[in-house]
């Protein structure tokens, strides 16, 4: 049987490649030009490409993509329009704080765990565990957003660019490790033993 590639075969890998490429292009433009406004234009173009490609393949945009697209268009557009890098410096904070509000707010106000809707097909957990993870990640996003402001206002623009490229992924990876460790401790990652008696 001959293999026939479809859109769905490429949606996962290609969207991931674009997600990783976007901050790299932003940083590379900064290194080559030392121009935050040119780099911001490149960032806007990459995020639009990422969103457009995702919609072309899936006919839908993930919540994270919508938040990213809106924040980049608004804050990036203001950065270019007013020639003021303050707006783009606030972009990571806004994204992280919006995600924190979405996670915590959906649980507090509506009793709905957003993480479950995202990861529920990959792992089965009790509602109480989903809620703990949701609040934990909301706290993590709030901390990440606050830390971005500290870096932006206490260090140079060049240092902030490096932090944005490397610091964000490191924080995310650390939170993933903590999440996996917590799930392992409560036995959520251990398959239940089968009854040997018949």
C-alpha positions as CSV (number, residue, x, y, z in Angstrom):
1,X,0.0,0.0,0.0
2,X,1.4,3.4,-1.0
3,X,1.6,6.1,1.6
4,X,-0.3,9.2,0.8
5,X,0.6,12.2,3.0
6,X,-2.2,14.4,4.2
7,X,-2.4,17.7,6.0
8,X,-2.9,16.0,9.3
9,X,0.4,14.1,8.9
10,X,2.3,17.5,8.8
11,X,0.2,19.5,11.2
12,X,1.9,18.5,14.4
13,X,5.6,18.6,13.4
14,X,5.3,21.7,11.2
15,X,3.4,23.8,13.8
16,X,6.0,22.8,16.4
17,X,8.8,23.8,14.1
18,X,7.2,27.2,13.6
19,X,6.7,27.6,17.3
20,X,10.4,27.0,18.0
21,X,11.5,29.1,15.0
22,X,9.5,32.2,15.9
23,X,11.6,33.3,19.0
24,X,14.8,32.2,17.2
25,X,14.0,34.5,14.2
26,X,13.2,37.3,16.6
27,X,16.5,36.9,18.4
28,X,18.5,36.4,15.2
29,X,17.1,39.6,13.7
30,X,18.1,41.5,16.9
31,X,21.7,40.0,16.7
32,X,22.1,40.9,13.0
33,X,20.6,44.4,13.1
34,X,20.6,45.5,16.7
35,X,17.2,47.0,15.8
36,X,14.3,46.1,18.1
37,X,11.7,47.6,15.7
38,X,12.9,45.5,12.8
39,X,13.0,42.4,15.0
40,X,9.5,43.2,16.1
41,X,8.3,43.3,12.5
42,X,10.0,39.9,11.9
43,X,8.2,38.6,15.1
44,X,4.8,39.8,13.8
45,X,5.4,38.1,10.4
46,X,6.5,34.8,12.0
47,X,3.5,34.7,14.4
48,X,1.1,35.5,11.6
49,X,2.8,32.7,9.5
50,X,2.5,30.3,12.5
51,X,-1.2,31.1,13.0
52,X,-2.0,31.0,9.3
53,X,-0.3,27.7,8.9
54,X,-2.0,26.2,11.9
55,X,-5.4,27.3,10.7
56,X,-4.7,26.0,7.1
57,X,-3.9,22.6,8.5
58,X,-6.5,22.3,11.3
59,X,-9.2,24.9,10.4
60,X,-8.8,26.0,14.0
61,X,-6.5,27.9,16.3
62,X,-5.4,26.7,19.7
63,X,-6.1,29.0,22.7
64,X,-2.4,29.6,23.1
65,X,-2.1,30.6,19.5
66,X,-4.9,33.1,19.8
67,X,-3.4,34.7,22.8
68,X,0.0,34.8,21.2
69,X,-1.4,36.3,17.9
70,X,-3.5,38.9,19.7
71,X,-0.6,40.0,22.0
72,X,2.0,40.2,19.2
73,X,-0.3,42.1,16.9
74,X,-1.4,44.6,19.6
75,X,1.9,45.1,21.5
76,X,4.1,44.7,18.4
77,X,2.0,47.1,16.5
78,X,2.2,49.7,19.2
79,X,5.9,49.2,19.5
80,X,6.3,50.0,15.8
81,X,3.7,52.7,15.7
82,X,5.1,54.7,18.6
83,X,8.8,53.6,18.2
84,X,8.8,52.5,21.8
85,X,10.1,49.1,22.9
86,X,8.2,49.2,26.2
87,X,5.2,47.6,24.5
88,X,7.1,44.5,23.2
89,X,8.8,44.2,26.5
90,X,5.4,43.8,28.2
91,X,4.2,41.1,25.7
92,X,5.6,38.0,27.5
93,X,4.1,39.3,30.7
94,X,0.7,39.9,29.2
95,X,0.7,36.4,27.6
96,X,1.7,34.7,30.9
97,X,-0.8,36.7,33.0
98,X,-3.6,36.1,30.5
99,X,-2.9,32.3,30.7
100,X,-2.8,32.5,34.5
101,X,-6.2,34.3,34.6
102,X,-7.7,31.8,32.2
103,X,-6.5,28.8,34.2
104,X,-7.4,30.0,37.6
105,X,-10.5,31.9,36.5
106,X,-12.0,29.0,34.7
107,X,-11.7,26.9,37.8
108,X,-12.8,29.5,40.4
109,X,-15.7,30.9,38.4
110,X,-16.9,28.0,36.3
111,X,-15.5,24.9,38.0
112,X,-13.8,23.8,34.7
113,X,-10.2,22.6,34.5
114,X,-8.8,23.9,31.2
115,X,-5.8,21.7,31.5
116,X,-8.1,18.7,31.4
117,X,-9.6,19.8,28.1
118,X,-6.1,20.1,26.7
119,X,-4.4,17.0,28.2
120,X,-7.4,14.9,29.1
121,X,-6.9,12.5,26.1
122,X,-3.2,11.9,27.0
123,X,-3.7,11.2,30.7
124,X,-6.6,10.4,33.0
125,X,-6.7,12.2,36.4
126,X,-9.2,12.9,39.1
127,X,-10.8,16.3,39.0
128,X,-9.1,17.4,42.2
129,X,-5.7,16.7,40.6
130,X,-6.6,18.6,37.5
131,X,-7.5,21.5,39.7
132,X,-4.2,21.4,41.6
133,X,-2.3,21.3,38.4
134,X,-4.4,24.2,37.0
135,X,-3.7,26.4,40.1
136,X,0.0,25.4,40.0
137,X,0.4,26.3,36.4
138,X,-1.5,29.5,36.9
139,X,1.0,30.4,39.6
140,X,3.8,29.5,37.3
141,X,2.5,31.7,34.6
142,X,2.1,34.6,37.0
143,X,5.7,34.2,38.3
144,X,7.0,34.0,34.7
145,X,5.2,37.2,33.8
146,X,6.4,39.0,36.8
147,X,10.0,37.8,36.3
148,X,9.9,39.1,32.7
149,X,9.2,42.6,34.0
150,X,12.1,42.4,36.5
151,X,14.4,41.4,33.7
152,X,13.0,44.1,31.3
153,X,13.4,47.0,33.8
154,X,16.5,46.0,35.7
155,X,18.7,44.7,32.9
156,X,19.7,45.8,29.4
157,X,17.6,45.2,26.3
158,X,20.3,42.8,25.0
159,X,20.1,40.7,28.2
160,X,16.3,40.7,28.0
161,X,16.5,39.4,24.4
162,X,18.7,36.5,25.6
163,X,16.5,35.8,28.5
164,X,13.4,35.7,26.3
165,X,15.1,33.1,24.0
166,X,16.5,30.9,26.8
167,X,14.9,31.8,30.1
168,X,11.3,31.2,29.0
169,X,11.9,27.6,27.7
170,X,14.0,26.8,30.8
171,X,11.1,27.9,33.1
172,X,8.6,25.9,31.2
173,X,10.8,22.8,31.2
174,X,11.3,23.2,35.0
175,X,7.5,23.4,35.5
176,X,7.1,20.3,33.3
177,X,9.6,18.4,35.5
178,X,7.8,19.5,38.7
179,X,4.5,18.5,37.2
180,X,5.8,15.0,36.2
181,X,7.4,14.6,39.6
182,X,4.1,15.5,41.4
183,X,2.1,13.1,39.2
184,X,4.6,10.3,39.8
185,X,4.5,10.9,43.5
186,X,0.7,10.5,43.7
187,X,0.9,7.4,41.4
188,X,-0.9,9.1,38.5
189,X,1.7,7.9,36.0
190,X,1.7,4.3,37.2
191,X,-0.6,1.9,35.4
192,X,-2.9,0.0,37.8
193,X,-1.8,-3.6,38.4
194,X,-3.9,-6.2,36.8
195,X,-5.5,-8.9,39.0
196,X,-3.6,-12.1,38.4
197,X,-6.4,-14.2,39.6
198,X,-8.9,-15.4,37.1
